Structures are given as structure tokens and as C-alpha cells.
Amino acid sequence: MKMFKSKKIKRDTKRVFLKMGTCSRTFFYILNREFGFPLENEERAADPLAGGILQQGYQCGMLWGASLAVGAESFRRCGDRGRATGITIKATQHIMESFINRTKSADCIDITNCNWSSKWSIAKYFFTGKMFTCFKLAEKWAPDAIQSATEGLSLEQTDLPKQPISCASEVARKMGGSDEEMVMVAGFAGGLGLSGNGCGALSAAIWMNTLTEVREQNKKSSFSDPSTEKILKAFYDETDYEMLCNKISGQCFKTIDDHTEFIKNGGCDKLINVLARSLLSK
């Protein structure tokens, strides 16, 4: 029965991917459906995270989408924002471990060998059939993604801080996000699951901005939206074009406690405020 379900998920994943159009939205949708709570607007807003954050080549969009889904489910199960934040970060780490075990890298550029800023590289990606790499990976990883998300959310969490804090959640809060939205992006903390990779605070700002526009204007999400470009410019101006969390923060977070204390003590406070203002001032 388990093998039959796995084969069914694999067959269905390609169809969903073709319909949704981006890897980030696809895995947000797949996990939400598995948990029984679709979130159409929130899923649409995940599109710009594909290609490794606005096609920058950092963490694969499948991971960003999956993290948002476990955040949503964590909030539903816990209700309490603090505990749900910690569980979301832990579950995101569990998902990332599963993904890297299969791919050997979390980064889009390592998986696709595509430089999304180069038209020639994009053309090569499509014309050589490299694009099917993403479809095949999605099909193979989808059952594991569901399993690792379910396991991650079910892990006994006895070592969480009393009030875990995520840099990404702080961005969402300052952008006017709800408790649920704060928890949904919580797993982005410290470069997604405290990995130190592409900035989670930036990804939270991009997602919140797109979600606002999807809700208010009923518009399609886009990689080249003026307000998203404004957020990216503000981010680069503040970080001197550095994208990696461990270089921006000067920290390698080993635990949620480490990250929580860093944020409590004002770590990345200026960057968080810059990202939040980039939406509020548009």
C-alpha cells in the first residue's frame, strides 16, 4: 500500500508541477493538499522563490515551498506562535536533510547548472532538456518530502527556547503579517533551517510582498515585479550585494537558541527594518 501511494504521488507530481509552473508553488501545494488545507493565495505568492530566490540560484524553490507548508501546518497544530515557530524551524531542517540526501546540494544552481540571469544559459537549460531534471527530481522527492515533513512536525521537541524567534518572522511581523504568516515563514530563519545559506529574511519579505499584491490586486505573481525589485535593491544596498546569511550575520547558528539570542540582541535588526520599510513605503 505504501509503495502504491508513493507511485501515485510521483505520477501526480509532474502534472501538478506543469499546472503550477514553479517548483516552490508546486511543493507548497503538494504538502498543503497532503495536510488537507489548501492555501491558494499563499501558494501563488511562493512563485518568486523558485530558482533559488528570484532565480538567483540559491536554495531550491522546492525547499522554500515545503518550508512554508510545514509552517502553516505547525501553526494549525500548535496555535501558540512561539512553539510553532520552533517546530517549523526543526521541521524545515528535517526536510532539508531529506532533500540534500537525494541531491547532495540544497542550491538550485548546483541542481540545474543554470545561471538564470543569463539568457544564453536559460536557453541552454530548455533546449538541452535540462529542465526535465527538475521534473524528475520533483517526482522522486515528493514522497520523501511528504514523509520528512510529517516526521519533522511529529518530532518530540523538548529543547526549544521558551519563545523561539525567527528573523524571517520578524520581517513578516513588521510588514503587518498575522501570527499564522509569521509562523509560515519561520523556517526561513538563518538562511533556511539555520543553514547559513541565502537570506531567509529576504525571502520572507519577497513572499509577504507578493502575498499582499495577490490579495489586493488579484494579480499573477512575477519574478520581475517593480515592488519585488525594490525589495531586492534595498537588500543589496544594505548587504553590499551579499546574499549568504552566515556572511551577512557573521554567525553560524547551531541551535534555535543561538539564533533567538542573536535576534533578541539586535542582530540583523537594521536589515530587517530595511526589508520591512521597502514594502511599507512603496
Kinemage of the C-alpha trace (Angstrom):
@kinemage 1
@onewidth
@group {chain A} dominant
@subgroup {mainchain}
@vectorlist {calphas} color= white
{ca met a 1} P 0.000 0.000 0.000
{ca lys a 2} L 2.803 2.434 0.914
{ca met a 3} L 4.627 1.684 -2.361
{ca phe a 4} L 1.394 2.174 -4.318
{ca lys a 5} L 0.822 5.566 -2.673
{ca ser a 6} L 4.406 6.595 -3.414
{ca lys a 7} L 3.995 5.741 -7.104
{ca lys a 8} L 0.713 7.660 -7.212
{ca ile a 9} L 2.356 10.740 -5.687
{ca lys a 10} L 5.204 10.569 -8.214
{ca arg a 11} L 2.801 10.346 -11.157
{ca asp a 12} L 0.737 13.214 -9.821
{ca thr a 13} L 3.691 15.490 -9.065
{ca lys a 14} L 4.618 16.109 -12.703
{ca arg a 15} L 1.034 17.057 -13.508
{ca val a 16} L 0.915 19.451 -10.559
{ca phe a 17} L 4.295 20.950 -11.495
{ca leu a 18} L 3.116 21.632 -15.055
{ca lys a 19} L -0.070 23.244 -13.744
{ca met a 20} L 1.558 25.370 -11.023
{ca gly a 21} L 4.538 26.408 -13.123
{ca thr a 22} L 7.164 26.777 -10.392
{ca cys a 23} L 8.859 24.309 -8.060
{ca ser a 24} L 8.217 26.488 -4.985
{ca arg a 25} L 4.484 26.721 -5.545
{ca thr a 26} L 4.299 23.045 -6.501
{ca phe a 27} L 5.678 21.774 -3.197
{ca phe a 28} L 3.729 24.282 -1.128
{ca tyr a 29} L 0.601 22.978 -2.857
{ca ile a 30} L 1.503 19.282 -2.606
{ca leu a 31} L 2.161 19.420 1.139
{ca asn a 32} L -0.866 21.622 1.845
{ca arg a 33} L -3.018 19.123 -0.013
{ca glu a 34} L -1.482 16.284 1.979
{ca phe a 35} L -2.298 18.107 5.226
{ca gly a 36} L -5.799 18.855 3.952
{ca phe a 37} L -5.633 22.664 3.954
{ca pro a 38} L -5.116 24.346 0.544
{ca leu a 39} L -3.953 27.978 0.591
{ca glu a 40} L -4.295 29.289 -2.948
{ca asn a 41} L -3.140 32.877 -2.444
{ca glu a 42} L -0.245 31.896 -0.207
{ca glu a 43} L 0.829 29.247 -2.722
{ca arg a 44} L 0.709 31.712 -5.620
{ca ala a 45} L 2.850 34.121 -3.595
{ca ala a 46} L 5.600 31.488 -3.386
{ca asp a 47} L 6.341 31.694 -7.120
{ca pro a 48} L 9.189 34.274 -6.825
{ca leu a 49} L 11.145 31.939 -4.538
{ca ala a 50} L 11.660 29.491 -7.413
{ca gly a 51} L 15.077 29.276 -8.990
{ca gly a 52} L 16.728 29.904 -5.651
{ca ile a 53} L 15.154 33.250 -4.558
{ca leu a 54} L 14.113 35.291 -7.593
{ca gln a 55} L 16.133 32.908 -9.786
{ca gln a 56} L 19.370 33.812 -8.008
{ca gly a 57} L 20.447 30.159 -7.783
{ca tyr a 58} L 20.382 29.730 -4.011
{ca gln a 59} L 18.233 27.171 -2.175
{ca cys a 60} L 15.916 25.222 -4.464
{ca gly a 61} L 12.374 26.534 -4.586
{ca met a 62} L 11.083 23.104 -3.590
{ca leu a 63} L 12.597 23.731 -0.155
{ca trp a 64} L 11.117 27.198 0.263
{ca gly a 65} L 7.676 25.923 -0.697
{ca ala a 66} L 7.911 22.891 1.578
{ca ser a 67} L 9.047 25.077 4.488
{ca leu a 68} L 6.052 27.384 4.064
{ca ala a 69} L 3.754 24.367 4.114
{ca val a 70} L 5.172 22.924 7.345
{ca gly a 71} L 4.935 26.393 8.877
{ca ala a 72} L 1.247 26.567 8.045
{ca glu a 73} L 0.643 23.067 9.426
{ca ser a 74} L 2.694 23.771 12.554
{ca phe a 75} L 0.551 26.797 13.352
{ca arg a 76} L -2.645 24.789 12.872
{ca arg a 77} L -1.422 22.078 15.206
{ca cys a 78} L 0.042 24.308 17.912
{ca gly a 79} L -1.911 27.532 17.897
{ca asp a 80} L 0.839 29.025 20.057
{ca arg a 81} L 3.078 31.169 17.848
{ca gly a 82} L 6.244 30.661 19.883
{ca arg a 83} L 6.217 26.886 19.982
{ca ala a 84} L 5.008 26.669 16.381
{ca thr a 85} L 7.977 28.829 15.326
{ca gly a 86} L 10.465 26.414 16.867
{ca ile a 87} L 8.739 23.360 15.434
{ca thr a 88} L 8.693 24.942 11.969
{ca ile a 89} L 12.446 25.560 12.071
{ca lys a 90} L 13.112 21.989 13.212
{ca ala a 91} L 10.768 20.527 10.582
{ca thr a 92} L 12.453 22.621 7.898
{ca gln a 93} L 15.819 21.187 8.939
{ca his a 94} L 14.356 17.697 8.640
{ca ile a 95} L 13.065 18.447 5.144
{ca met a 96} L 16.403 19.897 4.066
{ca glu a 97} L 18.229 16.806 5.288
{ca ser a 98} L 15.951 14.614 3.179
{ca phe a 99} L 16.433 16.834 0.122
{ca ile a 100} L 20.225 17.018 0.408
{ca asn a 101} L 20.450 13.260 0.910
{ca arg a 102} L 18.937 12.925 -2.544
{ca thr a 103} L 20.558 15.846 -4.378
{ca lys a 104} L 23.844 16.375 -2.448
{ca ser a 105} L 23.135 20.130 -2.539
{ca ala a 106} L 20.364 22.493 -1.500
{ca asp a 107} L 21.168 25.017 -4.226
{ca cys a 108} L 19.267 25.462 -7.468
{ca ile a 109} L 22.386 26.298 -9.447
{ca asp a 110} L 24.053 23.012 -8.445
{ca ile a 111} L 20.989 21.043 -9.494
{ca thr a 112} L 20.155 22.845 -12.749
{ca asn a 113} L 23.602 24.176 -13.772
{ca cys a 114} L 21.653 27.192 -14.980
{ca asn a 115} L 22.526 30.848 -14.487
{ca trp a 116} L 19.043 32.383 -14.520
{ca ser a 117} L 20.446 35.863 -15.133
{ca ser a 118} L 21.891 34.733 -18.484
{ca lys a 119} L 19.530 34.376 -21.451
{ca trp a 120} L 22.007 32.005 -23.109
{ca ser a 121} L 22.146 29.794 -20.021
{ca ile a 122} L 18.345 29.730 -19.759
{ca ala a 123} L 18.027 28.827 -23.440
{ca lys a 124} L 20.549 26.027 -22.965
{ca tyr a 125} L 18.612 24.797 -19.921
{ca phe a 126} L 15.449 24.402 -22.003
{ca phe a 127} L 16.843 23.308 -25.360
{ca thr a 128} L 19.138 20.634 -23.947
{ca gly a 129} L 16.298 19.121 -21.958
{ca lys a 130} L 17.939 20.017 -18.645
{ca met a 131} L 14.566 21.293 -17.483
{ca phe a 132} L 13.455 17.673 -17.143
{ca thr a 133} L 15.985 17.320 -14.329
{ca cys a 134} L 13.696 19.440 -12.170
{ca phe a 135} L 10.612 17.427 -13.107
{ca lys a 136} L 12.385 14.149 -12.368
{ca leu a 137} L 13.709 15.439 -9.057
{ca ala a 138} L 10.257 16.647 -8.074
{ca glu a 139} L 8.747 13.259 -8.893
{ca lys a 140} L 11.404 11.367 -6.942
{ca trp a 141} L 11.496 13.654 -3.921
{ca ala a 142} L 7.752 14.311 -3.489
{ca pro a 143} L 7.054 11.137 -1.434
{ca asp a 144} L 10.151 11.814 0.677
{ca ala a 145} L 9.136 15.444 1.116
{ca ile a 146} L 5.751 14.407 2.473
{ca gln a 147} L 7.330 11.818 4.756
{ca ser a 148} L 10.057 14.128 6.063
{ca ala a 149} L 7.574 16.979 6.618
{ca thr a 150} L 5.241 14.674 8.554
{ca glu a 151} L 8.120 13.282 10.609
{ca gly a 152} L 9.594 16.723 11.242
{ca leu a 153} L 6.309 18.043 12.566
{ca ser a 154} L 5.885 14.979 14.779
{ca leu a 155} L 9.332 15.019 16.380
{ca glu a 156} L 9.390 15.374 20.147
{ca gln a 157} L 10.569 18.932 20.739
{ca thr a 158} L 11.855 19.206 24.293
{ca asp a 159} L 14.786 21.536 23.717
{ca leu a 160} L 13.050 24.587 22.254
{ca pro a 161} L 13.584 28.045 23.767
{ca lys a 162} L 10.586 29.418 25.669
{ca gln a 163} L 9.967 31.957 22.926
{ca pro a 164} L 11.837 30.993 19.731
{ca ile a 165} L 12.434 33.859 17.309
{ca ser a 166} L 12.978 33.729 13.560
{ca cys a 167} L 14.480 36.619 11.596
{ca ala a 168} L 12.024 35.862 8.808
{ca ser a 169} L 9.090 36.006 11.218
{ca glu a 170} L 10.285 39.395 12.436
{ca val a 171} L 10.209 40.677 8.861
{ca ala a 172} L 6.674 39.333 8.438
{ca arg a 173} L 5.588 40.929 11.731
{ca lys a 174} L 6.956 44.339 10.765
{ca met a 175} L 5.234 44.031 7.404
{ca gly a 176} L 1.916 43.603 9.201
{ca gly a 177} L 1.761 39.822 8.948
{ca ser a 178} L -0.546 37.711 11.086
{ca asp a 179} L 0.662 35.174 13.656
{ca glu a 180} L -0.024 32.463 11.083
{ca glu a 181} L 2.048 34.206 8.416
{ca met a 182} L 4.871 34.740 10.899
{ca val a 183} L 4.950 31.012 11.602
{ca met a 184} L 4.661 30.109 7.939
{ca val a 185} L 7.962 31.866 7.162
{ca ala a 186} L 9.633 30.873 10.446
{ca gly a 187} L 11.578 28.017 8.836
{ca phe a 188} L 13.421 30.536 6.662
{ca ala a 189} L 15.437 31.517 9.756
{ca gly a 190} L 19.190 31.743 9.423
{ca gly a 191} L 19.227 31.086 5.704
{ca leu a 192} L 16.517 28.358 5.719
{ca gly a 193} L 16.661 25.938 8.638
{ca leu a 194} L 19.671 27.798 10.127
{ca ser a 195} L 21.797 26.563 7.209
{ca gly a 196} L 23.540 29.908 6.703
{ca asn a 197} L 22.652 29.971 3.011
{ca gly a 198} L 20.562 32.525 1.030
{ca cys a 199} L 18.947 35.053 3.362
{ca gly a 200} L 15.641 33.923 4.853
{ca ala a 201} L 14.652 37.446 5.862
{ca leu a 202} L 14.823 38.498 2.212
{ca ser a 203} L 12.708 35.530 1.145
{ca ala a 204} L 10.130 36.387 3.798
{ca ala a 205} L 9.944 39.976 2.538
{ca ile a 206} L 9.513 38.804 -1.058
{ca trp a 207} L 6.783 36.344 -0.087
{ca met a 208} L 4.920 38.849 2.083
{ca asn a 209} L 5.090 41.484 -0.637
{ca thr a 210} L 3.797 39.106 -3.298
{ca leu a 211} L 1.063 37.816 -0.991
{ca thr a 212} L -0.144 41.368 -0.397
{ca glu a 213} L -0.302 42.064 -4.120
{ca val a 214} L -2.019 38.768 -4.903
{ca arg a 215} L -4.681 39.501 -2.288
{ca glu a 216} L -5.212 43.165 -3.054
{ca gln a 217} L -4.941 43.159 -6.817
{ca asn a 218} L -5.733 39.541 -7.650
{ca lys a 219} L -2.670 39.649 -9.894
{ca lys a 220} L -0.386 36.887 -11.014
{ca ser a 221} L 2.924 36.600 -9.211
{ca ser a 222} L 6.029 37.524 -11.182
{ca phe a 223} L 9.820 37.442 -10.959
{ca ser a 224} L 10.099 40.985 -12.357
{ca asp a 225} L 7.579 42.895 -10.275
{ca pro a 226} L 8.622 46.530 -9.548
{ca ser a 227} L 7.973 46.248 -5.809
{ca thr a 228} L 9.926 42.992 -5.604
{ca glu a 229} L 12.817 44.604 -7.454
{ca lys a 230} L 12.645 47.457 -4.937
{ca ile a 231} L 12.971 44.987 -2.066
{ca leu a 232} L 15.943 43.276 -3.712
{ca lys a 233} L 17.668 46.619 -4.355
{ca ala a 234} L 17.155 47.720 -0.746
{ca phe a 235} L 18.563 44.383 0.409
{ca tyr a 236} L 21.648 44.598 -1.800
{ca asp a 237} L 22.270 48.213 -0.792
{ca glu a 238} L 22.252 47.176 2.858
{ca thr a 239} L 24.350 43.999 2.465
{ca asp a 240} L 26.746 45.251 -0.217
{ca tyr a 241} L 25.411 42.565 -2.583
{ca glu a 242} L 25.990 39.730 -0.127
{ca met a 243} L 23.236 37.095 -0.100
{ca leu a 244} L 24.515 34.439 2.322
{ca cys a 245} L 23.157 34.553 5.863
{ca asn a 246} L 26.385 33.422 7.530
{ca lys a 247} L 28.323 36.251 5.880
{ca ile a 248} L 25.691 38.919 6.478
{ca ser a 249} L 25.249 37.969 10.134
{ca gly a 250} L 28.798 36.798 10.778
{ca gln a 251} L 27.222 33.822 12.547
{ca cys a 252} L 26.851 30.088 12.039
{ca phe a 253} L 23.773 29.204 14.064
{ca lys a 254} L 23.996 25.732 15.577
{ca thr a 255} L 20.731 25.880 17.507
{ca ile a 256} L 17.454 27.768 17.607
{ca asp a 257} L 18.669 29.226 20.916
{ca asp a 258} L 21.697 30.699 19.145
{ca his a 259} L 19.521 32.334 16.512
{ca thr a 260} L 16.937 33.531 19.042
{ca glu a 261} L 19.578 35.221 21.196
{ca phe a 262} L 21.157 36.808 18.134
{ca ile a 263} L 17.872 38.402 17.077
{ca lys a 264} L 16.980 39.384 20.658
{ca asn a 265} L 20.301 41.202 20.932
{ca gly a 266} L 19.654 43.249 17.800
{ca gly a 267} L 21.335 41.004 15.247
{ca cys a 268} L 20.315 41.895 11.670
{ca asp a 269} L 17.898 44.451 13.128
{ca lys a 270} L 18.830 47.114 10.588
{ca leu a 271} L 18.427 44.724 7.659
{ca ile a 272} L 15.061 43.508 8.957
{ca asn a 273} L 13.846 47.107 9.229
{ca val a 274} L 15.125 47.960 5.752
{ca leu a 275} L 13.252 44.998 4.268
{ca ala a 276} L 10.056 45.841 6.129
{ca arg a 277} L 10.158 49.503 5.098
{ca ser a 278} L 10.741 48.582 1.470
{ca leu a 279} L 7.179 47.266 1.361
{ca leu a 280} L 5.515 49.755 3.701
{ca ser a 281} L 6.937 52.748 1.829
{ca lys a 282} L 6.001 51.635 -1.689
